[in-house]
Amino acid sequence: MRIQVRRTGGFAGVERRAEVDTAGRPDAAEWHALAEQAVAGGRSVPPAGVPDGFSYQITVDGRTVYTADPRLTQEQRRLISRVLKEGA
């Protein structure tokens, strides 16, 4: 499974991207479950954000959803954090 996160906005307006490929990872099942839950809570179009808040694009195996602060689900927040921390 290929998981991509794109974060835009914030005070400085800096874009950040990261990607994780779960193939061959010992924790792949955990990533898959979290990614499926995060995508289920997303929208098909970018939602309106808040001033200086972040907007996110989450793509899991070609399926893209959008979300924004402060309306992230717990699963989206965990997935985004992990991908931005561990991804390339």
C-alpha positions in Angstrom: 0.0 0.0 0.0 1.3 3.4 -0.9 0.3 6.3 1.4 0.9 9.9 0.5 0.3 13.0 2.5 0.4 16.6 1.3 0.1 19.4 3.9 -0.4 23.0 2.8 -1.3 26.2 4.6 -0.3 27.2 8.1 1.2 30.5 9.2 4.1 30.4 6.7 2.2 28.7 3.9 4.9 26.1 3.4 3.9 22.8 1.6 5.2 19.5 2.9 4.9 16.1 1.3 5.8 12.6 2.4 5.1 9.1 1.3 5.2 5.6 2.9 5.2 2.3 1.0 4.1 -0.4 3.3 5.3 -3.3 1.1 7.5 -5.6 3.1 7.1 -3.7 6.4 6.5 -5.8 9.5 3.8 -3.3 10.6 2.0 -3.2 7.3 -1.3 -4.4 8.7 -1.3 -1.6 11.2 -0.7 1.0 8.5 -3.4 -0.5 6.3 -6.0 -0.4 9.0 -5.1 3.2 10.0 -5.1 4.3 6.3 -8.5 2.8 5.6 -10.0 4.5 8.6 -8.4 7.9 7.7 -9.7 7.7 4.1 -13.2 6.8 5.3 -13.4 10.1 7.2 -12.2 12.2 4.3 -14.0 14.3 1.8 -13.8 14.1 -2.0 -13.3 17.9 -2.3 -11.1 20.2 -0.2 -13.1 21.6 2.7 -12.9 25.2 3.9 -10.1 25.6 6.4 -9.4 28.1 9.1 -7.0 31.1 8.9 -3.4 29.8 9.4 -4.7 26.2 9.6 -3.4 23.3 7.7 -5.1 21.5 4.8 -4.3 18.0 3.9 -4.5 15.7 0.9 -4.3 12.0 1.8 -3.8 9.5 -1.1 -4.0 5.8 -0.4 -3.3 3.5 -3.4 -4.6 6.2 -5.8 -7.7 7.2 -3.8 -7.5 10.8 -2.7 -9.4 12.5 0.1 -9.1 15.9 1.7 -9.4 17.3 5.2 -8.4 20.4 7.1 -7.7 21.7 10.6 -9.5 21.6 13.0 -11.8 18.9 11.6 -9.3 16.0 11.5 -10.5 12.7 12.8 -8.3 10.9 15.3 -7.2 8.4 12.7 -6.4 11.1 10.1 -4.3 13.0 12.7 -2.4 9.8 13.6 -1.8 8.8 9.9 -0.7 12.3 8.9 1.7 12.5 11.8 3.2 9.1 11.1 3.6 9.6 7.4 5.2 13.1 7.8 7.5 11.7 10.5 8.5 8.3 8.9 7.9 9.0 5.2 10.3 10.1 2.6 
